[in-house]
Amino acid sequence: MQSVDNAVTDVAFATKKFFKRVLPIMLVMLVCNQLNRSNIGYAQEHLQADVGIGAAAYGFGAGLFFIAYAIFELPSNVMMERYGAKVWLARIMVSWGIVSFLMVFVQNETMFYALRFLLGAAEAGFFPAVIFYFARWVPAGQRGKATAIFIAGSSVAAALSGPIAGMLLSLHDVLGLRGWQWLFGFEGLLSVVVGIAVFFILDAKIKDAKWLTAGEKLALTAAIADEDAQHATAASGKINRWKMLLNPQILLLCGIYFSVQLSIYANTFWLPSIVKQIPGTTDLSVGFLSAIPWVCAVIAMYFAAKWQDKAKSKRPLLVAALLVAAVGTLAAAVATPVLALVFLAIAAMGFKSASPLFWTIPQSGLHPIILAPAIAIINSLGNLGGFVAPFGFGIIKEQTGSVIPGLFALAAASTIAAALVYFLKERKTETAAEPVATPEDASPYVVAVK
């Protein structure tokens, strides 16, 4: 009994050390990821003036990133399993840093398209690699917390990207370089440096961690191995992914997540151009003002997480978040530029809170046998919103000279997604602590919400 208690204590101490030592490194990586993914949003007008990349071409290039990401995500995951998450995360960062740096030399639309596609290919597998790394180091009971902190960090990263972009764009003509060249060059090289540092700082395996005691290494390794054995037993059945793809419940989840991604990436790539409509703004002020919605989103996500812990069902909270996103976006479409920023901040509080709320539904409700492939399908199809949103906004702005019709479309998409949430089937559970086990006579595809 004493040895069991000691093992539990060692696992708790080891996990706490991981949160203090490793999770901050992951968040730094996430900041670099956000900088290189979204910096074209701040450089858009400069690229149009200096290179001749119009709104439609910009939107297509911004979305092209996600096409490449979807194509190369599975091969990247296969390579990660072969070489390990540490090596692959370092490779991903160095690769996307080099591609981002090459944007300094872009001269036409073709080069812009090629580099955006290569950036998506280079970055593919980043999020799964981080989640896989968590799975190798963090027990299941704390893994959700680690993932939630990491996802919440995306809003912090988005908030930082604006001021940093504004300061770099202000270096216009310094050393003979345009501001947008400073933006891509500095942020690209930063990722390369951080990627190299990650290779030397991160430990590949628990046994390599010098910051853990011998007892903590043994206990944590045993805990992870025990969970792996349980999952191997649960996942012993064969899964037909085509059948999953045609299942109405999985399709509903894909549709809802697609809508969430529409809002997130429409704002990621077009928010700076909306903020520039405010009279008297400069590159620097646009950068700082663009951070406001993301800061508000961080605050909203904190309270949403607290309410989520107390809620028996996540559906009402997800519906509320989607409706807040819809109302904020709709109001922004008809408001003055200053008020539009206020309403977009409200919208960001909705759609950014919706993302972690959404993932609690498949993670807690789908049967363990189908969870991993189902999440892969939902993530892949849902992320296509990252292509549709910037590309659609680009076409709309090219044809109308305004993104207001795009905001109306986003509000409608969030409203439809809120309605779709109530078509998700629920099965009541006696305990909210564990995923629902599917009875033999029930379909494993039925979603059960706590």
N, C-alpha and C positions, 0 to 999 in steps of 0.2 A: 504493500500500500504506500509505503514511504517513497519507494522508487518511482511509482506512478506519479505521485504528487511532485516529486523532484523533476520528473520529465515534463510535466505540465508547466511547472514554473520556468524551466529552462526554455521551453518553446515560447512562453509569453515574453521572457526577457529578450530572446533572440529576435522575435517579431518587432518588439519595441525598438531595438537597435536598428533594424532594417528601415523602419519608418523615419528614424532620425538621420541615418547615414545615406541610404540609397534613394529613398523617395525624392529628396531635394535634387539629386542628380537627374532623376527622370524629369522633374519639372523644368530644370534648365534646358534639357533636350527638347521638351515640349515648347518652350518659348522660342527656341531656334526654329523649330518646325513651323510654328505659327508665323514667324517673321518671314521666312522664305516662301511660305504658301500664299500669304496675303499681301506681300509688298507691292504687287502690281496694282492693287487697288489705289494706292497712294501715288503711284507713278503714271496712272492712266493718262491724264491730260498732257503730261510731259512727253510720253511716248507718242501721243497723237501729234503734238507740235513738232517734235524733233525727228520722228521716224515715220510718221504718217499712218499710224495704226488707229483706225476709226473705232467707233463704239461697237459695231457688230463684230469686227475682227478681234477687238479686245475681249468681248464676251465669249467668243468662240475659243480663243486661246486660253482664257481663264478656265473654261469648262473642259477643255481638252485634257487638262491635268487629270481629271477624274476618270476619263476613259482609259488612259494609260494605267492609272492606279488600279482600276478594276481588272484590266487584262493581266497585270503582272503581280497582283496580290497573292494568288495561289502559288505560282512558281517561287515567289519570294519566301512564302511560308515554308515551302518544301526545303529550300536552301537553308533557312534558319534552323530547321530541325536537324539538318545535317551538320552545320557548323557551330550551332549554339547561338543563343540570344545575344550574348555579349559581343561576339565577333560580328554578328549580323547587324546589330544596332549601330556599332561603330562604322561598318561599311555603308549602311544606309545614310548616316549623317554626313560622312565624307563625300559620298556620291552626290547627294542633293546640294551640298555646299558648293561643289565644283560646278554643277549645272547652273545654279543660281548666279555664281560669279560670272559665268559666260554670258549672262544677260547683259553685262556691261557692253558687249560688242554687237548687240542686236542692231540690224540695219533695215530690216523689212519684215513684212508680215510672215513670210515663209520661215525665216529664222525664229521669229517669235513663236509660231506654232510648234516648230521642231523642239525648241528648248522647253516649252511648257509641257509637251508630251514626254520629253526625257526627264523632266522634273517629277512628273507623276510616276514614271517607271522607277526612278531612283528612290522615291519615297515609299513606294508600295511595300506594305508589310510592316511599317513602323509601329502602328498601334497594336496589331496582333503580336509583334515581337515583345512589346512591353508587357502585354497581358500574359504572354507565355513566361516571361521572366518572373512576373509576380507568382505564377503558378508553381515555379520551381523553388521559390523562396518563402512564400507566405501561406500559412494554413488557410483552408477554405473559410473558416469563421472570420478571418480578418481580410480576406482577399477582396471582398466587396467594398470595404472601407478604403483599401489602397486604390482600387479602380475608381471609386467615387472622387477621391482627392485628385487623382490624375485627370479625370474628365473635367472637374471643376477648375483645374489649372488651365484649361484651354481658354476660359474666359479671362483669367488673369493675363495669360499670354497675349490674347487679343487686345486687352486694355493697354499693355505695354507696347504693342507693335505700332500704335498710332503716334505717340510722342517720339519714339525712336525714329520712325520714318520721317516725321516732320523735321527733326533735327538734322538728319542726313540729307534730306532734300534741300535744306537751307545752305548746304555747302556748295551751292551752284557756282560753277566756274573756278572753284578752288583747285589748284594744280592742273587747270585746263580740263577738268571733268565736269560733266553736267551733274545736277543734283541726283537724278535718277540713277546715274552710273555709280555714284557714291553709295546709294541705297542698296543696289544689287551686289556691288563689290564687297562692301563691308559685311553685310549680313551673310553672304556666301562664304567668305573667309572665316567668319565667326563660327559657322557650322562645321567647317573643316577642322578648326582648332579644337572645338568641343568634342567632335567625333574622335579625334586622335586621343584626347584626354580620357574619354570614356573607355577606350580600349585598355588603358593602363589603370584606371581607377576602379572600374567595375570588376567584381569577381565572377568567374564563370560558374563556379559551383560552390555549394555551402562549405564544403571541406577546405576551400581556398581562402575563406574569410578569416583574416587574422584578427578582426575586431570581435569575433565570437570566441567564447571559451570552448574547450573540448567537449564539455557536457552539453552546451547549447548546440553545437554542431551535430552531435549524435542525436539529441532529442528532436531537433528540427528536421534532420534528414529522415528519421524514423517516421515522424508525423506526415511528411509529404509522401513518403513511400507507401504508407498505409492508405492514404487517400487515393493514390494512383491505383492501388490494387482494387479498391472498392469501385472506382470508375471503370476499370478494365472489365470487371464483372458486369457492371450495369450496361456497358456499351458492347457486349458480346454479340448482340443481334445485328443483322444486316439492315442497313438503312437505304431505302430507295429515294434518292434525292429528287428525282423527277416527280414522284408521288407527293413529296413534301411541297414542291414548287406549285403543284396544282391544288393543294389543300387550301380551302377558303380562309382558315384561320391564319395560316402563314402569309397568305396574300394580303390579308387585312393588316398584319403587322408590317409588311413591306410598304404598303401604301401610307400608313401613318408615319413611319420613319422617313419615307421619301418626302413627305410634306415638311417634317421638322428640318430636314437637310436643305430643302428649298429656302426656307427662311434664314437659316444660319449662313448659307453661302451667298445668297443674294445680298445680305448685309455685309458679309466679309469683303466682297469685291466691289460693292456699289455704294456703301455708306460714305466713304470719303467724297465721292462726287456729289452726293446729296448735301453733305455738310458744306461743300464749297459754294452752295447757293446762298448761304448766309452772307450778307454784305460785309465787306471789310476783312474777310478771312485771308490768311496766308497759308503757305505749306505747313508752317510750324503750328499755327493755331488750329488748322484742320486736323493735324495729328493729335493734338491734345483734346479737341472737342469730340473726335471720333472715338476716344477712349471712354467717354461718358456712358454710352449704352452698355459696354462690356463691364464696367465697374458696377453698374446697377444690376447686371446679370449675376455677378458674383454674389452680391448681397441676397438676391432673390433665391439663388441656388442653395445658399446656406439655410434659409428658413424653409425652403421646400424639402430639404433633407430632414430637417427636424420634424416637420409635419408628416413626412413619409414614414418615419419610424413608428409613429403613433397610429397611422391609418391601417385599418383592416383591409381595405381595398384601395389600390392605387389608381383605379379608373377615374374617380371624381377629381383627384388632384391633376391627373394628366389632361382631362377635359378642361379644367379651369385654366391650366397653363396654356393650352392651345387657343382657348378663347381670348385670353389676355393678349396673346400674340396677334390674333386676328383683329381685335379692337384697336390695339396700338398701331398696327400697320395701316388699317383703314383710316384712322384719324390722321396719321402722318401724310396720307395721300391728299388730304383736303386742307391741310394746315399751312400756315406760313412757314418759311424755312426754319426759323428759330423754334417754333412750336413743333415742327416736324421732328426735330432732334429730340425733343422731350418725349414725344409719342413713340419714336423709334426706341428710346431707352425703355419705355414701358413694354414695347413689343419684345425687346431682347430679354427682359425679365421673364417673359412667357416662353419663348421658343428655346432659350438656353436651359431653363428649368425643365422643359418637357423632355429633353434628351435623357438625363439620368432617370427621370421618372418612367420613361418609356422602357428602358432596359430592365427595370425590375419586373416587368410583366413576363417577357419570355424567360428570363433567368429563374424566376421563382415558380413559373407555371408550367413550362414545357417539361415533358418527361426527360430524365437524364439521358436516355438512349438517343434522343434526337436533338438535344440541346445544342451541341457544338455545330453540326451541319446546319441547323435551323438559323443560328446566329450568323453563320457565314453567308447564308442566302439573304437574310434580312439586311445585313450590312452592305453586301455587294449591290443589291438592287436599290436599296434606300439611298446609297451614296451617289446614284445617278442624278439625284437632285442637285448635286454639286456641279453637274454639267448643264442641266436644264436651266437652273436659275441664272447664272451669269450670262449664258448664251442667249436666253430669252430676253433678259433685260437689255442686252446689247442690241438685239434686233429692234426691240421696242423703242429704244432711245434713238437709234439710227433712223427709224421711220417717223417718229413723232417729235423728236427733240426733247423728250422728257421720259423719266422712269415712273411717273405717276400711274400709268396703266399697269405696270408691273407690280406696284404696291397693291393695287386692287386685286390682282390675281393671287398674290401671296396671302392676302386676308381671306380670300375665298378658299384657298387650299387649306389653311389652318382651320377654318370653320368646318370644312368637309371632313378633315382628319378628326376633329373633336366628335363629330357625329359617328364616325367609323369606330371609335373606341367602344361605344356601347353595343356594337355587334360582336365584340369579343366575348366568347362564352366563359362563364365562371363556374368553377367547382369549389364548393366550400371546403375548407380544411380545418382540422382540429388544432393544428399547430402552425404557427406562422414562421417557425424557425427553420423548417426543412422544406425542400422542394416536394411537390406533390407526387406520390407514386401512383402510376396509372394502373387501375384494376385490369385483370386479364380481359374482361369483356368490354373495356372502354378503349376509345382511340387515344393513342399517345399524342395525337396532334391537337387535342383540345387544350386550350389555354386555361389555366387556373390561376386566378388572382388571389393573393392573400387577403 
